[in-house]
Protein backbone atom coordinates (compact mmCIF):
# COMPACT_ATOMS: atom_id res chain seq x y z
CA UNK A 1 0.00 0.00 0.00
CA UNK A 2 2.85 2.36 0.86
CA UNK A 3 4.61 1.89 -2.53
CA UNK A 4 1.34 2.22 -4.44
CA UNK A 5 0.36 5.41 -2.59
CA UNK A 6 3.87 6.80 -3.13
CA UNK A 7 3.38 6.16 -6.85
CA UNK A 8 0.14 8.15 -6.74
CA UNK A 9 1.78 11.07 -4.94
CA UNK A 10 4.90 10.96 -7.15
CA UNK A 11 2.87 11.10 -10.34
CA UNK A 12 0.82 14.00 -8.97
CA UNK A 13 4.04 15.93 -8.19
CA UNK A 14 5.34 15.27 -11.69
CA UNK A 15 2.08 16.43 -13.27
CA UNK A 16 2.22 19.69 -11.33
CA UNK A 17 5.89 20.38 -12.01
CA UNK A 18 6.81 19.02 -15.43
CA UNK A 19 5.59 19.45 -19.01
CA UNK A 20 6.84 17.23 -21.77
CA UNK A 21 8.08 19.26 -24.74
CA UNK A 22 7.27 18.20 -28.27
CA UNK A 23 10.27 16.72 -30.05
CA UNK A 24 11.30 17.38 -33.59
CA UNK A 25 14.16 14.91 -33.95
CA UNK A 26 13.55 11.94 -36.20
CA UNK A 27 14.72 9.34 -33.64
CA UNK A 28 12.52 10.60 -30.83
CA UNK A 29 9.87 8.01 -29.83
CA UNK A 30 6.26 8.82 -30.67
CA UNK A 31 5.24 8.25 -27.05
CA UNK A 32 7.54 8.46 -23.97
CA UNK A 33 9.02 5.03 -23.40
CA UNK A 34 7.91 2.84 -20.52
CA UNK A 35 10.25 2.94 -17.54
CA UNK A 36 10.43 0.29 -14.79
CA UNK A 37 6.98 -0.96 -15.73
CA UNK A 38 5.48 2.54 -15.58
CA UNK A 39 3.49 3.91 -18.52
CA UNK A 40 1.17 6.80 -17.65
CA UNK A 41 0.28 7.90 -21.17
CA UNK A 42 -3.15 6.37 -21.69
CA UNK A 43 -6.80 7.38 -21.51
CA UNK A 44 -7.95 8.28 -17.98
CA UNK A 45 -11.68 7.65 -18.49
CA UNK A 46 -12.66 4.38 -16.71
CA UNK A 47 -15.64 3.79 -19.02
CA UNK A 48 -13.53 4.10 -22.20
CA UNK A 49 -12.22 0.93 -23.95
CA UNK A 50 -8.78 2.61 -24.06
CA UNK A 51 -8.64 3.10 -20.28
CA UNK A 52 -5.23 1.84 -19.16
CA UNK A 53 -4.23 0.99 -22.75
CA UNK A 54 -0.98 2.80 -23.57
CA UNK A 55 -0.53 4.72 -26.80
CA UNK A 56 1.57 2.83 -29.36
CA UNK A 57 4.91 3.83 -30.82
CA UNK A 58 3.75 3.28 -34.39
CA UNK A 59 0.97 5.03 -36.25
CA UNK A 60 -1.36 3.31 -38.72
CA UNK A 61 -3.73 5.56 -40.62
CA UNK A 62 -7.32 4.87 -39.65
CA UNK A 63 -6.36 2.35 -36.96
CA UNK A 64 -4.93 4.40 -34.07
CA UNK A 65 -6.16 4.34 -30.48
CA UNK A 66 -4.72 7.83 -30.01
CA UNK A 67 -3.90 10.82 -32.19
CA UNK A 68 -0.92 13.06 -31.36
CA UNK A 69 -1.55 16.79 -31.11
CA UNK A 70 1.16 19.42 -30.52
CA UNK A 71 -0.74 22.60 -31.37
CA UNK A 72 -0.91 23.80 -27.77
CA UNK A 73 2.27 25.90 -27.52
CA UNK A 74 4.49 22.98 -28.51
CA UNK A 75 3.27 20.70 -25.71
CA UNK A 76 2.57 17.22 -27.07
CA UNK A 77 -0.71 15.65 -26.12
CA UNK A 78 -2.81 12.65 -27.10
CA UNK A 79 -6.44 12.52 -28.12
CA UNK A 80 -8.26 9.27 -27.45
CA UNK A 81 -10.03 8.19 -30.65
CA UNK A 82 -12.63 6.28 -28.64
CA UNK A 83 -13.93 8.91 -26.21
CA UNK A 84 -12.30 12.10 -27.56
CA UNK A 85 -10.57 13.01 -24.27
CA UNK A 86 -7.24 14.85 -24.62
CA UNK A 87 -4.36 14.46 -22.15
CA UNK A 88 -0.75 15.77 -22.14
CA UNK A 89 2.14 13.37 -22.57
CA UNK A 90 4.27 12.84 -19.47
CA UNK A 91 7.75 11.44 -18.92
CA UNK A 92 7.65 7.94 -17.46
CA UNK A 93 11.30 8.38 -16.52
CA UNK A 94 10.43 11.38 -14.34
CA UNK A 95 7.64 9.49 -12.60
CA UNK A 96 9.87 6.42 -12.06
CA UNK A 97 12.66 8.55 -10.59
CA UNK A 98 10.26 10.24 -8.17
CA UNK A 99 8.76 6.90 -7.13
CA UNK A 100 12.26 5.55 -6.52
CA UNK A 101 13.23 8.57 -4.45
CA UNK A 102 10.14 8.47 -2.28
CA UNK A 103 10.22 4.68 -1.80
CA UNK A 104 13.98 4.48 -1.23
CA UNK A 105 13.53 4.20 2.54
CA UNK A 106 11.86 0.81 2.00
CA UNK A 107 15.00 -0.68 0.46
CA UNK A 108 16.93 -3.10 2.69
CA UNK A 109 19.67 -1.49 4.76
CA UNK A 110 23.32 -1.97 3.85
CA UNK A 111 24.49 -5.48 4.59
CA UNK A 112 27.61 -6.23 6.65
CA UNK A 113 30.30 -8.20 4.83
CA UNK A 114 34.09 -8.52 4.74
CA UNK A 115 35.76 -5.09 4.58
CA UNK A 116 38.74 -6.34 2.53
CA UNK A 117 38.05 -5.09 -1.01
CA UNK A 118 40.36 -7.75 -2.48
CA UNK A 119 38.38 -10.56 -0.82
CA UNK A 120 35.68 -12.53 -2.64
CA UNK A 121 33.43 -12.08 0.42
CA UNK A 122 33.46 -8.31 -0.07
CA UNK A 123 29.98 -8.25 -1.64
CA UNK A 124 26.38 -7.78 -0.60
CA UNK A 125 25.78 -11.33 -1.81
CA UNK A 126 27.83 -12.76 1.08
CA UNK A 127 26.59 -10.94 4.22
CA UNK A 128 27.04 -11.87 7.84
CA UNK A 129 25.08 -15.06 8.51
CA UNK A 130 26.08 -16.78 5.26
CA UNK A 131 26.97 -20.38 6.15
CA UNK A 132 30.73 -20.95 6.27
CA UNK A 133 31.65 -17.42 5.19
CA UNK A 134 32.49 -15.96 8.61
CA UNK A 135 33.29 -17.08 12.13
CA UNK A 136 32.47 -15.29 15.37
CA UNK A 137 35.60 -13.71 16.82
CA UNK A 138 34.58 -12.29 20.18
CA UNK A 139 33.58 -8.71 20.85
CA UNK A 140 35.12 -5.26 20.73
CA UNK A 141 35.95 -3.19 23.80
CA UNK A 142 32.52 -1.51 23.68
CA UNK A 143 30.63 -4.79 23.23
CA UNK A 144 30.07 -4.99 19.47
CA UNK A 145 30.34 -8.37 17.76
CA UNK A 146 33.50 -9.14 15.83
CA UNK A 147 33.82 -11.58 12.93
CA UNK A 148 36.67 -13.21 11.01
CA UNK A 149 36.42 -13.81 7.28
CA UNK A 150 36.89 -17.46 6.34
CA UNK A 151 38.48 -16.50 2.99
CA UNK A 152 41.05 -13.80 3.78
CA UNK A 153 41.26 -14.14 7.57
CA UNK A 154 40.65 -10.44 8.19
CA UNK A 155 38.61 -9.46 11.23
CA UNK A 156 35.99 -6.71 11.32
CA UNK A 157 33.13 -5.46 13.46
CA UNK A 158 29.90 -3.55 13.04
CA UNK A 159 28.72 -0.88 15.43
CA UNK A 160 25.18 -1.94 16.38
CA UNK A 161 24.34 1.03 18.61
CA UNK A 162 22.20 3.68 16.93
CA UNK A 163 23.76 6.44 19.05
CA UNK A 164 27.37 5.45 18.43
CA UNK A 165 29.89 8.31 18.60
CA UNK A 166 27.29 10.69 20.02
CA UNK A 167 28.03 12.78 23.07
CA UNK A 168 25.11 13.55 25.38
CA UNK A 169 22.82 11.17 23.52
CA UNK A 170 20.43 11.43 26.47
CA UNK A 171 19.29 14.75 24.92
CA UNK A 172 17.94 13.01 21.81
CA UNK A 173 14.50 12.38 23.29
CA UNK A 174 14.05 16.00 24.34
CA UNK A 175 15.16 17.22 20.90
CA UNK A 176 12.83 14.72 19.24
CA UNK A 177 9.79 15.77 21.26
CA UNK A 178 10.46 19.50 20.91
CA UNK A 179 10.85 19.11 17.15
CA UNK A 180 7.33 17.66 16.73
CA UNK A 181 5.73 20.04 19.25
CA UNK A 182 6.21 23.28 17.28
CA UNK A 183 9.32 24.49 19.07
CA UNK A 184 11.28 26.80 16.72
CA UNK A 185 14.73 25.47 15.86
CA UNK A 186 16.59 28.26 17.64
CA UNK A 187 14.56 27.62 20.79
CA UNK A 188 15.34 23.88 20.60
CA UNK A 189 19.04 24.71 20.42
CA UNK A 190 18.63 27.01 23.41
CA UNK A 191 16.54 24.62 25.55
CA UNK A 192 18.69 21.56 24.78
CA UNK A 193 21.86 23.63 25.25
CA UNK A 194 23.54 22.35 22.11
CA UNK A 195 25.49 23.90 19.24
CA UNK A 196 23.54 24.61 15.99
CA UNK A 197 25.81 22.20 14.12
CA UNK A 198 25.01 19.51 16.68
CA UNK A 199 21.29 20.12 16.22
CA UNK A 200 21.45 19.53 12.46
CA UNK A 201 23.49 16.37 13.03
CA UNK A 202 20.77 15.17 15.41
CA UNK A 203 18.07 16.12 12.90
CA UNK A 204 19.76 13.91 10.30
CA UNK A 205 20.10 11.15 12.92
CA UNK A 206 16.42 11.29 13.89
CA UNK A 207 15.41 11.28 10.23
CA UNK A 208 17.50 8.17 9.56
CA UNK A 209 16.07 6.43 12.61
CA UNK A 210 12.48 7.25 11.66
CA UNK A 211 12.99 6.06 8.08
CA UNK A 212 14.74 2.88 9.19
CA UNK A 213 12.09 2.13 11.82
CA UNK A 214 9.17 2.76 9.44
CA UNK A 215 10.78 0.64 6.71
CA UNK A 216 11.32 -2.25 9.13
CA UNK A 217 7.61 -2.24 10.04
CA UNK A 218 6.16 -1.45 6.61
CA UNK A 219 8.40 -3.26 4.14
CA UNK A 220 6.79 -6.70 4.41
CA UNK A 221 3.43 -6.22 6.08
CA UNK A 222 1.32 -3.68 4.24
CA UNK A 223 0.71 -4.88 0.69
CA UNK A 224 -0.59 -8.30 1.69
CA UNK A 225 -3.30 -6.78 3.89
CA UNK A 226 -5.00 -4.79 1.12
CA UNK A 227 -8.08 -6.38 -0.43
CA UNK A 228 -9.96 -3.28 -1.56
CA UNK A 229 -8.80 0.25 -2.35
CA UNK A 230 -11.01 3.27 -1.69
CA UNK A 231 -9.61 6.68 -2.62
CA UNK A 232 -11.34 9.87 -1.47
CA UNK A 233 -9.44 12.76 -3.03
CA UNK A 234 -9.64 16.52 -3.37
CA UNK A 235 -11.13 17.91 -6.57
CA UNK A 236 -7.81 18.20 -8.37
CA UNK A 237 -7.15 17.06 -11.95
CA UNK A 238 -3.57 16.05 -11.12
CA UNK A 239 -4.65 13.78 -8.27
CA UNK A 240 -7.36 12.31 -10.46
CA UNK A 241 -4.94 11.47 -13.28
CA UNK A 242 -2.41 10.07 -10.80
CA UNK A 243 -4.92 7.81 -9.10
CA UNK A 244 -6.44 6.48 -12.33
CA UNK A 245 -2.98 5.89 -13.83
CA UNK A 246 -1.50 4.13 -10.81
CA UNK A 247 -4.50 1.88 -10.17
CA UNK A 248 -6.00 1.30 -13.62
CA UNK A 249 -5.61 -2.49 -13.32
CA UNK A 250 -7.30 -2.54 -9.91
CA UNK A 251 -10.10 -0.29 -11.17
CA UNK A 252 -10.80 -2.60 -14.11
CA UNK A 253 -10.71 -5.60 -11.74
CA UNK A 254 -13.13 -3.74 -9.41
CA UNK A 255 -10.75 -3.87 -6.46
CA UNK A 256 -10.30 -0.08 -6.42
CA UNK A 257 -12.65 2.90 -6.53
CA UNK A 258 -12.02 6.64 -6.50
CA UNK A 259 -14.20 9.55 -5.41
CA UNK A 260 -13.89 13.30 -5.54
CA UNK A 261 -14.88 15.00 -2.29
CA UNK A 262 -15.63 18.73 -2.31
CA UNK A 263 -16.36 20.83 0.76
CA UNK A 264 -16.91 24.54 1.36
CA UNK A 265 -13.89 25.78 3.30
CA UNK A 266 -14.66 29.47 3.79
CA UNK A 267 -17.77 29.17 5.97
CA UNK A 268 -17.92 30.72 9.42
CA UNK A 269 -18.50 28.60 12.52
CA UNK A 270 -22.07 29.87 12.79
CA UNK A 271 -22.77 28.91 9.18
CA UNK A 272 -21.33 25.45 9.76
CA UNK A 273 -23.51 24.96 12.84
CA UNK A 274 -26.56 26.06 10.87
CA UNK A 275 -25.88 23.53 8.07
CA UNK A 276 -25.18 20.78 10.57
CA UNK A 277 -28.35 21.45 12.59
CA UNK A 278 -30.45 21.49 9.38
CA UNK A 279 -29.02 18.10 8.34
CA UNK A 280 -29.59 16.68 11.82
CA UNK A 281 -33.21 17.90 11.81
CA UNK A 282 -33.78 16.30 8.39
CA UNK A 283 -32.40 13.01 9.68
CA UNK A 284 -34.62 13.09 12.79
CA UNK A 285 -37.69 13.80 10.65
CA UNK A 286 -36.82 10.83 8.41
CA UNK A 287 -36.50 8.56 11.46
CA UNK A 288 -39.92 9.63 12.74
CA UNK A 289 -41.47 9.10 9.30
CA UNK A 290 -39.94 5.61 9.06
CA UNK A 291 -40.23 4.09 12.55
CA UNK A 292 -39.61 0.58 11.27
CA UNK A 293 -36.12 1.41 9.94
CA UNK A 294 -32.90 1.43 11.91
CA UNK A 295 -30.80 4.65 11.84
CA UNK A 296 -28.31 3.14 9.35
CA UNK A 297 -31.19 2.17 7.05
CA UNK A 298 -32.57 5.71 7.25
CA UNK A 299 -29.16 7.08 6.23
CA UNK A 300 -29.12 4.70 3.30
CA UNK A 301 -32.61 5.79 2.26
CA UNK A 302 -31.73 9.51 2.31
CA UNK A 303 -28.57 8.98 0.25
CA UNK A 304 -30.47 6.92 -2.31
CA UNK A 305 -32.97 9.77 -2.65
CA UNK A 306 -30.06 12.10 -3.47
CA UNK A 307 -28.68 9.60 -6.01
CA UNK A 308 -31.78 10.14 -8.10
CA UNK A 309 -31.17 13.88 -8.47
CA UNK A 310 -27.39 14.18 -9.04
CA UNK A 311 -26.05 16.87 -11.39
CA UNK A 312 -23.22 16.73 -13.96
CA UNK A 313 -20.30 19.16 -13.94
CA UNK A 314 -16.88 19.66 -15.53
CA UNK A 315 -14.96 18.30 -18.48
CA UNK A 316 -15.63 14.70 -17.49
CA UNK A 317 -19.33 15.33 -16.73
CA UNK A 318 -18.89 13.91 -13.23
CA UNK A 319 -22.13 13.14 -11.39
CA UNK A 320 -22.13 15.05 -8.09
CA UNK A 321 -24.18 14.06 -5.05
CA UNK A 322 -24.98 16.66 -2.40
CA UNK A 323 -24.22 14.67 0.74
CA UNK A 324 -27.16 14.73 3.18
CA UNK A 325 -24.94 14.40 6.26
CA UNK A 326 -22.43 17.28 6.46
CA UNK A 327 -20.35 17.71 9.61
CA UNK A 328 -18.73 20.68 11.32
CA UNK A 329 -15.41 19.80 9.67
CA UNK A 330 -16.99 19.11 6.27
CA UNK A 331 -19.92 21.48 5.64
CA UNK A 332 -21.75 21.45 2.31
CA UNK A 333 -20.04 18.24 1.27
CA UNK A 334 -20.47 16.94 -2.28
CA UNK A 335 -19.16 13.65 -3.70
CA UNK A 336 -18.48 12.44 -7.26
CA UNK A 337 -17.89 8.75 -8.08
CA UNK A 338 -15.00 8.77 -10.58
CA UNK A 339 -14.86 5.04 -11.33
CA UNK A 340 -18.56 4.24 -11.73
CA UNK A 341 -18.84 1.39 -14.23
CA UNK A 342 -22.50 0.77 -13.46
CA UNK A 343 -21.90 -2.67 -11.91
CA UNK A 344 -22.74 -1.85 -8.26
CA UNK A 345 -26.29 -2.04 -6.97
CA UNK A 346 -27.89 1.07 -5.49
CA UNK A 347 -27.38 0.02 -1.87
CA UNK A 348 -23.66 -0.66 -2.43
CA UNK A 349 -23.21 2.67 -4.16
CA UNK A 350 -25.05 4.53 -1.41
CA UNK A 351 -22.78 3.14 1.30
CA UNK A 352 -19.70 4.10 -0.70
CA UNK A 353 -21.00 7.67 -0.93
CA UNK A 354 -21.68 7.59 2.82
CA UNK A 355 -18.04 6.71 3.53
CA UNK A 356 -16.62 9.54 1.41
CA UNK A 357 -14.65 11.97 3.55
CA UNK A 358 -11.43 13.98 3.63
CA UNK A 359 -11.47 14.27 7.41
CA UNK A 360 -8.49 11.93 7.94
CA UNK A 361 -6.30 13.81 5.47
CA UNK A 362 -7.35 17.23 6.76
CA UNK A 363 -6.72 16.09 10.33
CA UNK A 364 -3.16 15.05 9.47
CA UNK A 365 -2.53 18.35 7.65
CA UNK A 366 -3.83 20.18 10.70
CA UNK A 367 -1.44 18.25 12.95
CA UNK A 368 1.45 19.08 10.64
CA UNK A 369 0.62 22.80 10.83
CA UNK A 370 0.20 22.74 14.59
CA UNK A 371 3.20 20.55 15.44
CA UNK A 372 5.93 21.60 12.99
CA UNK A 373 7.22 25.15 13.30
CA UNK A 374 8.86 24.94 9.85
CA UNK A 375 5.41 24.56 8.29
CA UNK A 376 3.52 27.11 10.33
CA UNK A 377 1.16 29.24 8.27
CA UNK A 378 2.70 32.60 7.31
CA UNK A 379 1.83 35.67 9.37
CA UNK A 380 0.05 38.65 7.80
CA UNK A 381 1.61 41.87 9.05
CA UNK A 382 -0.78 44.72 9.84
CA UNK A 383 2.01 47.27 10.12
CA UNK A 384 3.51 46.54 6.69
CA UNK A 385 0.57 46.75 4.27
CA UNK A 386 -0.53 43.18 4.94
CA UNK A 387 2.64 41.59 3.61
CA UNK A 388 3.18 37.95 4.51
CA UNK A 389 6.01 37.07 6.89
CA UNK A 390 7.33 33.52 6.94
CA UNK A 391 8.99 33.72 10.32
CA UNK A 392 10.02 30.08 10.73
CA UNK A 393 10.69 29.01 7.16
CA UNK A 394 13.96 27.05 6.80
CA UNK A 395 16.90 28.24 4.75
CA UNK A 396 17.37 24.67 3.52
CA UNK A 397 14.10 23.30 2.06
CA UNK A 398 15.52 19.77 2.40
CA UNK A 399 14.87 20.06 6.13
CA UNK A 400 11.14 20.33 5.43
CA UNK A 401 11.17 16.87 3.83
CA UNK A 402 13.07 15.51 6.82
CA UNK A 403 10.70 16.87 9.47
CA UNK A 404 7.71 15.63 7.44
CA UNK A 405 9.18 12.11 7.41
CA UNK A 406 9.80 12.39 11.15
CA UNK A 407 6.25 13.63 11.75
CA UNK A 408 4.79 10.80 9.68
CA UNK A 409 6.53 8.22 11.86
CA UNK A 410 5.45 9.96 15.08
CA UNK A 411 1.86 10.23 13.83
CA UNK A 412 1.68 6.57 12.77
CA UNK A 413 3.41 4.92 15.72
CA UNK A 414 3.33 7.24 18.76
CA UNK A 415 0.32 9.58 18.70
CA UNK A 416 -3.04 7.97 19.54
CA UNK A 417 -6.54 8.87 18.41
CA UNK A 418 -9.81 9.03 20.31
CA UNK A 419 -9.91 5.22 20.42
CA UNK A 420 -6.55 5.13 22.21
CA UNK A 421 -4.86 3.48 19.22
CA UNK A 422 -2.26 4.62 16.74
CA UNK A 423 -2.75 4.26 12.95
CA UNK A 424 -0.10 1.51 13.03
CA UNK A 425 -2.15 -0.47 15.56
CA UNK A 426 -5.24 -0.22 13.38
CA UNK A 427 -3.26 -1.64 10.43
CA UNK A 428 -1.65 -4.39 12.49
CA UNK A 429 1.85 -2.88 12.33
CA UNK A 430 2.10 -2.42 16.10
CA UNK A 431 0.48 -3.91 19.18
CA UNK A 432 0.60 -0.78 21.33
CA UNK A 433 1.62 2.90 21.10
CA UNK A 434 5.38 3.26 20.99
CA UNK A 435 7.68 5.67 22.80
CA UNK A 436 10.14 8.12 21.29
CA UNK A 437 13.00 6.03 22.67
CA UNK A 438 11.80 2.98 20.73
CA UNK A 439 12.67 4.88 17.56
CA UNK A 440 15.82 6.58 18.86
CA UNK A 441 17.46 3.31 19.93
CA UNK A 442 16.06 1.15 17.14
CA UNK A 443 18.58 -1.05 15.33
CA UNK A 444 17.54 -2.79 12.13
CA UNK A 445 18.09 -6.52 11.88
CA UNK A 446 17.13 -6.73 8.20
PEBELLIN-V874882 format. One line per field, one symbol per residue. ss: DSSP state (a for helix, b for strand, c for the rest). phi: phi as a letter, one per 30 degrees, with the letter a starting at -180 (. if undefined). Layout:
ss: ???
phi: ???
This chain:
ss: caaaaaaaaaaaaaaaacccbcccccccccccccbccbcccbbcccccccbccbcccccccccccbbbbbbbccbbbbbbcccccbbbcccaaaaaaaaaaacaaacccccccccccccccccccccccccccbbbbbbcccccbbbbbcccccbbbcccccccccccaaaaaaaaaaacccccaaaaaaaacccaaaaaaaaaaaaaaaaaaaaaaaccccaaacccbbbbbbccaaaaaaaaaacaaaaacccbbbbbbbccccccaaaaaaaaaaaaaaaaaaaaacccccaaaaaaaaaaaaacccbbbccccbbbbbcccccccccccbbbbccccccccaaaaaaaaaacccaaaaaaaaaaaaacaaacccbbcccccccbbccccccccaaaaaaaaaaaaaaaacccccccccaaaacccccccccaaaaacccccc
phi: .ddddddeddddddddccbdddccddddddbeddbhicbccadccddddddicddddccbeibcdbcdbbddhicdbccdddcidcbddbddddddddddddcddddededcbeddddddddaddbdejdeidbbdbibddcjddbbbddccidcabbdcddceicchdddddddedddcbideedddddddhbdeddeddddddddddddddddddcdccddddccbcbccbddbddddddddddbddddddicbbbbdbbbdccddeddddddddddddddddddddbddcdedddeeddddddddbdccbiechddccdddbdbddbdhdbbbddcdciccddddddddddddacedddddedddddccddcdddcdddcbhiddccdcdddcddddddddddddddddccdccddicdedddcicacadccedddecdbdcd
